[in-house]
Amino acid sequence: MHFLSPLLESYIAENTESEPAILTELTRETHLKVIQPRMITGHFQGRVLSMLSKIISPKFILEIGTYTGYSAICLAEGLQKSGELHTIEINEELHGMQRKYFDKSGFGAQIAQHIGDALDIVPQLNHQFDLVFIDAQKVQYDAFFEAVIEKTKPGSIILSDNVLWSGKVVEPLIPSDKATASLLAYNQKLKQDPRVETVLLPIRDGLTMCRVL
């Protein structure tokens, strides 16, 4: 499902801050070398993540789902000078590409890579995170949220990506579609959860912003 016409999407991109050259290069290499390159964040959403991070000015950022590192670099643009970004990816084959671009971006020294299951790694991190970005296996979004909220404080922001799931959340549910069923339950939970206040933004494939109370 296309939420906006290609013409409007092009207009929005053209009237948004330009994509940094390092991210254009990363996008090109991702499309050449990595399976499912459409999973990369992309210009417009990347600039949204960058702007949100700059507004928040976080000391500590947590990301679940690194992929090739595009979103991590965008989020790192708002880090405080002494800040850290911890990013978790289950696919160890992407580690080298991530590190290459983290270092080329100038944020390499502030970005810590973790390989493995986020549900095992998050409890071991000894930080309270000001900003969290969840963009991994959709069927585990609820579990990820419960893990990360324990590592936040009042005022922390938790972002969840792909919550509109190409429009499947408003289409008849196919019984075997566990990802869509999980996202439907997750979206409803966030609205009702008394620990956060929530707004679902129609950015790209849907981006939910929760503020911890």
Backbone as a ProteinNet text record, in pm:
[ID]
protein_1_A
[PRIMARY]
MHFLSPLLESYIAENTESEPAILTELTRETHLKVIQPRMITGHFQGRVLSMLSKIISPKFILEIGTYTGYSAICLAEGLQKSGELHTIEINEELHGMQRKYFDKSGFGAQIAQHIGDALDIVPQLNHQFDLVFIDAQKVQYDAFFEAVIEKTKPGSIILSDNVLWSGKVVEPLIPSDKATASLLAYNQKLKQDPRVETVLLPIRDGLTMCRVL
[TERTIARY]
84.8	0	88.7	59.4	130.6	45.7	101.1	27.1	23.8	127.5	134.9	171.6	135.3	172.4	322.9	382.6	526.3	564	472.4	499.1	512.2	422.5	430	552.5	583	700.7	827	833.4	947.7	955.7	840.3	835.5	882.9	838.2	877.4	1028.5	1084	1228.7	1307.3	1257.3	1326.7	1325.9	1225.7	1213.6	1251.2	1326.7	1382.7	1534.5	1599.3	1744.9	1805.9	1908.3	1971.2	2031.8	2034.8	2095.1	2247.3	2311.9	2458.3	2522.2	2634.1	2700.4	2734.5	2774.7	2812.1	2692.9	2571.8	2453.1	2408.8	2432.9	2408.6	2499.8	2624.1	2721.1	2680.3	2636.3	2592.2	2470.5	2377.5	2258.3	2297.3	2389.6	2434	2497.6	2584.7	2651.4	2552.1	2456.1	2353.8	2275.5	2236.9	2161.5	2245.5	2375.3	2463	2495.3	2501.8	2561	2471.1	2358.9	2281.1	2142	2095.8	1961.8	1857.7	1747.2	1635.7	1680.8	1742	1791.4	1682.5	1556.9	1448.7	1430.3	1494.8	1486.5	1564.6	1650.5	1729.5	1636.8	1675.2	1587.7	1551	1646.4	1615.4	1624.2	1631.4	1657.6	1559.6	1429.6	1334.1	1324.7	1302.9	1291.2	1422.4	1532.7	1661.9	1677.1	1629.1	1636.8	1540	1428.3	1336.3	1405	1469.1	1538.8	1649.8	1722.7	1829.2	1774.1	1666.2	1607.4	1555.9	1487.4	1438	1553.1	1660.2	1775.1	1838.7	1847.8	1905.4	1817.8	1687.4	1596.1	1612.1	1623.4	1633.7	1772.2	1875.2	2014.9	2049.1	2036.8	2053	2198.2	2211.5	2342	2362.1	2254	2260.2	2144.2	2177.3	2078.7	2089.2	1974.9	1969.8	1892.3	1949.9	1882.4	1874.9	1756.7	1738.7	1710.1	1806.9	1796.9	1886.2	2013.5	2111.1	2101.2	2078.6	2086.8	2222.9	2233.1	2365.8	2414	2336.3	2385.6	2333	2243.5	2193.4	2125.8	2029.2	1953.5	2041.6	2138.3	2228.8	2307.6	2355.7	2430.7	2340.2	2217.1	2122.2	2098.1	2074.5	2048.9	2172.3	2290.2	2414.2	2438.7	2377.2	2395.9	2349.6	2260.8	2211.8	2276.6	2368.5	2434.3	2510.7	2509.7	2599	2743.6	2837.2	2977	3034.2	2987	3035.1	2936.8	2838.5	2733.1	2772.7	2685.8	2708.3	2580.3	2597.4	2487.1	2518.3	2426.8	2441.7	2341	2390.9	2303.8	2319	2206.6	2202.8	2153.1	2227	2189.8	2211.3	2114.7	2124.6	2208.3	2222.5	2296	2442.2	2530	2670.5	2741.4	2685.7	2748.6	2750.5	2667.5	2661.2	2756	2823.2	2907.1	3015	3082.3	3191.6	3145.7	3035.6	2984.2	2939.7	2873.3	2831.1	2951.3	3054.9	3171.6	3242	3249.1	3311.3	3245.3	3112.7	3041.5	3031.1	3026.2	3027.8	3157	3268	3396.9	3408.3	3357.3	3362.9	3273.2	3169.6	3074.4	3130.4	3233.8	3288.8	3231.7	3133	3072.2	3119.4	3216.5	3257.6	3294.2	3364.1	3409	3293.1	3178.1	3062.2	2960.5	2983.2	2886.1	2940	2866.2	2901.6	2810.6	2871.4	2795.4	2779.2	2659.3	2631.1	2568.7	2618.5	2566.4	2496.2	2371.2	2297.3	2152.2	2085.2	1944.3	1930	1854.1	1837.1	1779.1	1696.6	1635.3	1737.1	1849.8	1959.9	2054.4	2071.3	2171	2120.8	1997.4	1946.4	1957.3	1919.6	1931.1	2073.9	2173.4	2312.7	2369.1	2296	2343.7	2319.4	2422.9	2414.3	2396.9	2292.5	2263	2113.3	2075.6	1939	1939.3	1856.8	1860.8	1760.2	1807.6	1723.3	1639.1	1690.2	1624.1	1643.7	1534.7	1537.2	1469.3	1528.1	1468	1455.2	1331.1	1302.9	1269.5	1349.4	1328.8	1385.6	1325.1	1374.1	1254.2	1261.6	1155	1021.8	922.8	795.2	721.2	735.2	664	718.1	833	892	884.7	810.5	804.7	760.9	660	612.7	723.2	793.6	902.5	1016.3	1048.4	1152.1	1112	986.8	938.6	951	909.7	916.1	1061	1151.2	1292.6	1350.8	1319.5	1383.5	1322.9	1194.7	1134.8	1196.6	1252.4	1323.1	1454.5	1499.7	1626.9	1605.3	1486.8	1456.3	1423.7	1391.4	1352.7	1241.4	1171.2	1068.5	1124.7	1054.8	1100.6	1174.4	1217.3	1282.1	1183.3	1235.9	1154	1183.8	1077.7	1089.7	1020.6	1096.5	1043.8	1029.3	919.5	896.5	866.5	942.1	930	837.9	789.7	709.3	576.6	518.1	396.4	270	280.7	167.9	180.8	301.5	326.2	265.8	301.3	253.4	101	35.9	-109.2	-181.9	-108.9	-174.1	-252.8	-221.1	-291.6	-437	-474	-613.7	-680	-615.5	-670.7	-717.9	-805.5	-847.3	-725.7	-722.7	-607.9	-608	-497.7	-478.2	-433.4	-501.6	-471.4	-324.7	-255.9	-116.4	-17	-66.3	20.7	50.9	151.9	185.5	242.4	315.7	375.8	268.5	167.9	61.1	-19.1	-49.8	-124.5	-48.1	82.7	164.8	164.7	173.1	174	38.1	-70.7	-203.4	-214.9	-169.5	-174	-80	35.9	135.8	86.5	30.8	-20	-129.8	-217.9	-326.2	-270.7	-170.8	-109.9	-47.6	28.7	97.2	-1.4	-113.2	-214	-269	-282.4	-347.5	-248.9	-120.3	-20.2	-5.6	-31.8	-24.9	117.4	216.7	356	408.1	334	381	264.7	299.3	201.6	249	155.8	189.1	123.9	201.1	145.3	203.2	115.9	157	166.9	285.7	311.7	310.4	240.8	237	360.7	475.8	603.8	652	671.8	712.8	619.6	664.1	581.4	523.2	518	461	568.5	568.2	666.3	592.3	593.6	528.8	629.2	587.8	671.5	603.1	673.5	624.3	714.8	652.9	726	700.6	807.6	795.3	753.1	653.4	597.9	662.4
-119	0	124.5	216.3	344	447.9	507.8	605.3	741.1	770.6	893.7	858.7	943.6	919.8	935.5	866.6	883.3	1029	1104.5	1246	1325	1298.8	1367.4	1321.9	1192.9	1142.6	1208.7	1225.9	1292.3	1438.3	1504.7	1645	1660.1	1571.1	1575.1	1558.6	1461.1	1438	1558.7	1619.2	1732.8	1855.8	1863.1	1978	1943.9	1837.4	1795.6	1808	1826.1	1834.4	1721.3	1751.7	1652.6	1537.5	1422.9	1305	1321.2	1301.7	1308.8	1210.1	1248.8	1166.5	1027.9	1017.9	888.2	792.2	846.3	761.8	723.8	809.9	774.1	659.1	666.7	560.5	429.9	437.9	319	255.9	338.5	288	213.3	270.4	207.4	70.6	64.1	-63.5	-165.5	-119.4	-210.1	-274.7	-195.3	-248.5	-343.4	-323.1	-408.8	-541.1	-540.5	-654.7	-726.6	-666.5	-722	-764.6	-877.4	-927	-833.6	-813.9	-729	-584.7	-519.5	-382.9	-281.6	-312.7	-219.2	-199.3	-283.5	-269	-147.8	-91	24	143.1	227.7	335.5	433.1	488.6	579.4	725.9	809.4	951.9	1024.1	1021	1101.6	1057.2	927.6	881.7	900.4	885.2	907.4	1048.9	1146.9	1286.9	1312.1	1240.4	1252.2	1200.6	1083.5	1028.3	1121.1	1177.2	1270.9	1393	1449.6	1568.4	1539.4	1427	1390.9	1375.1	1310.9	1291.8	1425.2	1514.8	1647.3	1726.7	1711.2	1779.8	1724.1	1592.8	1526.8	1545.4	1550.3	1560.3	1451.2	1325	1215	1190.9	1145.2	1098.5	952.5	874.2	732.4	695.4	629	580.5	428.8	361.8	217	189.7	106.2	66.4	-85.4	-137.2	-281.2	-303.4	-361.9	-383.3	-287.3	-320.7	-231.8	-234.6	-354.4	-381	-333.3	-244.6	-203.6	-72.9	-17.6	94.5	232	240.6	371.5	447.3	383.8	453.1	487.2	401.8	430.5	558.1	575.1	696.8	819.5	808	919.6	956	857.6	882.1	939.2	893.4	940.2	1088.3	1143.9	1285.9	1377.4	1327.8	1408.5	1378.9	1283.8	1246.6	1363.2	1368.6	1459.6	1418.3	1510.2	1482.8	1364.2	1345.2	1232.6	1116.1	1121.2	1020.9	890.6	789.8	656.4	605.9	535.2	465.2	316.7	237.8	92.4	33.9	-41.3	-96.6	-247.4	-317.4	-463.2	-521.8	-618.9	-686.3	-836.4	-914	-1058.6	-1123.8	-1056.6	-1111.7	-1066.9	-1156.4	-1120.2	-1090.5	-1134.9	-1111.3	-962.3	-881.8	-738.9	-654.6	-717.4	-644.4	-560.9	-618.6	-549.3	-426.6	-438.4	-324	-213.3	-251.3	-152.3	-73.3	-144.9	-78.6	11.3	-33.4	46.6	183.1	185	312.1	390.8	323.4	396.2	477.3	414.3	482.9	594.8	569.2	672.6	791.4	768.9	875.4	974.2	933.2	1017.6	988.3	898.3	862.6	727.2	667.6	531.5	511	606.1	591.3	595.9	647.6	659.2	547.1	460.6	354.9	218.5	152.3	17.2	-83.4	-181.2	-285	-407.3	-464.6	-587.7	-687	-808.9	-913.3	-1019.6	-1048	-1151.3	-1113	-1184.5	-1163.5	-1044.7	-945.4	-825.3	-857.2	-960.3	-993.8	-1047.6	-1097.5	-1139.9	-1024	-934.9	-827.3	-708.3	-665.1	-543.2	-548.2	-659.5	-661	-643.6	-669.1	-657.9	-516.3	-427.9	-291.9	-204.9	-140.7	-64.6	85.2	118.9	259	282.1	406.8	451.4	526.4	483.4	537.7	651	758.6	874.5	855.4	773.3	751	605.5	540.3	400	389.2	309.2	284.8	134.8	86.3	-56.1	-80.5	-164.7	-194.4	-332.2	-434.8	-571.9	-664	-789.5	-885.8	-836.3	-822.3	-761.9	-846.8	-978.5	-1064.6	-1049	-985.9	-967.4	-822.7	-737.9	-596.5	-578.7	-653.1	-639.9	-677.1	-785.1	-828.3	-727	-672.2	-568.8	-446.9	-405.3	-287.8	-309.1	-425.1	-453.8	-456.4	-502.7	-506.5	-366	-282.2	-150.4	-52.2	-64.7	33.2	24.6	-91.3	-107.2	-30.2	11.3	83	230.2	281.5	421.8	496.4	624.2	709.1	800.9	869	962.9	1065.5	1081.1	1171.7	1102.8	979	903.4	880.2	870.2	847.8	709.7	633.5	501.9	510.4	486.2	485.6	341.8	312.2	178.9	194.3	124.2	139.8	34.4	63.5	-28.9	-67.9	20.6	-15.4	-12.5	36.3	28.8	-90.5	-144.6	-273.1	-279.5	-178.3	-168.6	-165.7	-114.3	-103.7	-229.2	-335.6	-461.5	-449.8	-349.5	-333.2	-290.9	-244.6	-206.5	-297.6	-406.9	-504.4	-627.4	-709.5	-833	-916.7	-962.8	-1037	-1180.5	-1219.4	-1358.5	-1436.7	-1545.4	-1616.5	-1656.2	-1684.6	-1728.4	-1612	-1489.4	-1371.5	-1326.5	-1385.6	-1357.8	-1218.2	-1167.8	-1035.2	-927.7	-934.4	-835	-846.6	-968.9	-988.6	-930	-949.3	-895.8	-744.1	-683.1	-538.1	-478.6	-545	-497.9	-494	-601.4	-607.3	-504.4	-487.6	-394.1	-249.8	-212.8	-75.9	-44.7	-141.8	-122.3	-112.2	-194	-192.8	-56.9	-2.2	123.8	237.1	236.5	340.4	332.5	211.8	190.7	185.1	174.7	154.8	281.3	274.4	392.4	440.8	363.2	402.8	501.2	516.7	602.6	682.6	793.8	860.2	839.5	818.4	762.5	838.6	856.2	907.7	824.7	781.3	703.2	797.9	808.8	902.1	829.2	882.4	818	851.2	820.1	843.8	713.3	713.9	595.5	478.5	376.8	259.4	264.8	386.1	403.2	406.8	512.8	529.7	574	490.4	526.2	590	702.3	770.1	759.9	702.7	692.6	774.3	851.9	925.8	857.4	817.1	746.4	844.8	805.4	891.7	862.5
0	0	0	-91.9	-94.9	-22	82.6	162.1	92.8	13.9	-62.8	-206.1	-297.9	-437.2	-453.3	-550.4	-576	-600.7	-662.3	-689.3	-559	-463.7	-334.6	-255.3	-259.2	-189.3	-242.8	-373.6	-434.9	-391.7	-387.1	-346	-201.2	-114.9	26.5	40.6	-31.1	-24.5	-76.3	-182.3	-242.9	-151.8	-64.1	25.1	169.5	184.1	311.9	302.4	415.9	417.6	335.4	259.5	172.2	252.8	191.1	252.4	254.8	370.1	375.6	277.8	220	118.3	170.4	297.9	354.4	354.4	372.8	374.4	233.9	137.8	-2.2	-42.4	-0.1	-29.2	38.4	163.3	235.8	168.8	124.4	55.1	-71.8	-146.9	-270.9	-242.8	-144.1	-113.7	-58.7	19.4	72	-41.7	-141.6	-255.2	-340.3	-341.2	-420.6	-352	-217.5	-148.1	-47.5	-9.7	101.1	54.3	107.2	76.1	138.2	70.2	113.6	141.4	44	66.5	97.4	66.9	96.3	247.7	328.2	473.1	523.9	439.4	482.7	510.3	604.3	650.3	539.9	466.9	357.7	395.8	291.8	306.6	399.4	368.4	444.4	589.1	610.9	749.3	824.3	754.2	817.6	868.7	788.9	833.1	949.8	952.3	1066.1	1192.9	1184.2	1300.6	1347.3	1252.3	1285.9	1358.5	1307.2	1367.5	1508.5	1526.3	1658.9	1757.6	1713.5	1800.6	1837.6	1741.4	1769.3	1866.6	1856.4	1948.7	2090.7	2101.3	2232	2293.5	2207.3	2250.8	2353.1	2313.7	2408.8	2449.9	2572.4	2621	2580.9	2591.2	2556.8	2464.4	2354.4	2257.8	2249.3	2237.8	2216.6	2088.8	2003.9	1879.5	1874.1	1844.4	1823.9	1675.8	1606.2	1462.4	1386.8	1375.9	1312.4	1160.6	1105	961.4	911.4	814.5	767.4	830.6	923	1001.8	967.3	869.4	825.2	939.7	1003.8	1109	1227.8	1259.2	1371.1	1346.3	1224.8	1191.9	1202.4	1154.5	1165.2	1311.4	1394.7	1536.2	1605.5	1565.2	1627.1	1602.1	1499.4	1468.6	1581.5	1668.1	1778.8	1912.1	1915.4	2040.8	2102.2	2234.8	2304.1	2274.9	2289.6	2254.7	2332.1	2454.1	2534.9	2534	2441.4	2439.4	2372.9	2389.4	2332.6	2267.4	2158	2093.3	2094.2	2150	2151.9	2053.3	1957.1	1853.5	1847.3	1835.3	1843.7	1712.4	1659.6	1534.2	1551.1	1507	1522.6	1413	1297.3	1183.6	1189.1	1231.3	1249.2	1116.9	1003.4	873.8	836.4	899.4	867.6	952.1	1046.4	1141.7	1072.8	974.8	907.6	830.8	758.9	683.7	779.5	886.6	986	1036.5	1078.6	1138.1	1036.6	913.7	808.4	797.6	794.7	777	907.6	1020.9	1147.7	1158	1123.2	1132.8	1029.1	907.8	803.7	837	915.2	948.2	1049.1	1120.6	1225.6	1363.7	1370	1498.6	1550.3	1483.5	1517.1	1662.9	1721.5	1860.2	1959.1	1914.8	2003.9	1984.5	1885.5	1854.2	1895.1	1983.8	2029.2	1960.7	1894.2	1825.2	1914.8	1911.2	1984.8	1887.4	1885.3	1798	1881.5	1847	1918.4	1938.7	2028.2	2058	2152.8	2110.6	2192.6	2329.9	2339.1	2467	2566.5	2515.8	2602.1	2633	2536	2547.3	2627.9	2605.1	2669.6	2822	2888.3	3035.3	3086.5	3001.8	3042.9	3025.7	2961.7	2937.3	3060.3	3107.1	3231.8	3206.9	3131.6	3104	3113.6	3141.9	3121.1	2988.1	2895.2	2760.3	2743.9	2682.2	2655.3	2529.8	2438.5	2309.3	2269.1	2230.8	2188.5	2052.7	1963.8	1832.7	1813.1	1797.7	1778.1	1631.4	1566.5	1424.1	1393.5	1451.9	1432.8	1409.1	1455	1427.9	1485.2	1398.8	1439	1541.8	1534.4	1628.9	1770.8	1786.1	1918.8	1968	1898.9	1938	2084.2	2125.2	2262.6	2361.5	2334.7	2423	2423.1	2305.6	2297.9	2381.6	2366.9	2439.9	2590.3	2637.3	2780.5	2829.6	2744.8	2782.9	2790.1	2690.6	2685.2	2784.2	2815.2	2905.4	3044	3075.8	3202.7	3203.8	3086.2	3072.9	3038	3065.9	3035.7	3165	3151.8	3264.4	3217	3307.4	3263.2	3164.9	3054.3	2949.8	2836.7	2856.7	2749.3	2635.2	2513.6	2394.3	2337.6	2309.9	2245.7	2110.1	2004.5	1868.2	1819.5	1752.3	1695.3	1546.9	1464.1	1319	1256.9	1137.4	1055	1119.3	1198.3	1270.6	1184	1060.2	967.2	872.5	863.4	796.3	655.7	575.1	436.3	426	529.6	528.2	571.6	603.7	641.9	771.1	852.8	980.5	962.3	843.1	819.4	715.4	681.1	587.8	664.5	605.1	673.4	711.6	834.7	885.1	834.3	774.3	733.3	856	892.2	1016.6	1033.8	923.6	932.8	941.8	931.4	929.6	1072.9	1132.4	1272.5	1291.6	1192	1204.4	1215.4	1125.4	1129.2	1258.9	1300.8	1425.1	1543.9	1544.4	1653.4	1654.3	1536.2	1527.7	1566.4	1529.5	1569.3	1721.6	1785.2	1931.6	1993.5	1933.2	1984.3	1976.1	1862.9	1845.8	1947.1	1969.6	2065.8	2207.8	2237.4	2370.6	2401.2	2303.9	2328.3	2356.3	2287.3	2310.9	2452.4	2503.7	2633	2749.9	2722.5	2827.4	2912.4	3042.5	3128.2	3157	3114.2	3139.4	3036	2926.7	2817.2	2759.5	2692.2	2605.8	2462.5	2372.2	2241.3	2127.3	2019.9	1895.2	1780.3	1689.7	1573.9	1454.8	1399.4	1289.9	1155.2	1054.6	922.5	839.9	896.3	829.5	768.3	638.1	563.2	593.7	667	695.5	836.6	892.3	1025.7	1132.6	1213.5	1320.5	1446	1549.3	1674.5	1768.8	1830.1	1928.2	2064.1	2159.9	2296.9	2388.8	2475.8	2579.4	2711.9	2778.2	2906.6	3014.4	3093.5	3199.2	3334.2
[MASK]
+++++++++++++++++++++++++++++++++++++++++++++++++++++++++++++++++++++++++++++++++++++++++++++++++++++++++++++++++++++++++++++++++++++++++++++++++++++++++++++++++++++++++++++++++++++++++++++++++++++++++++++++++++++

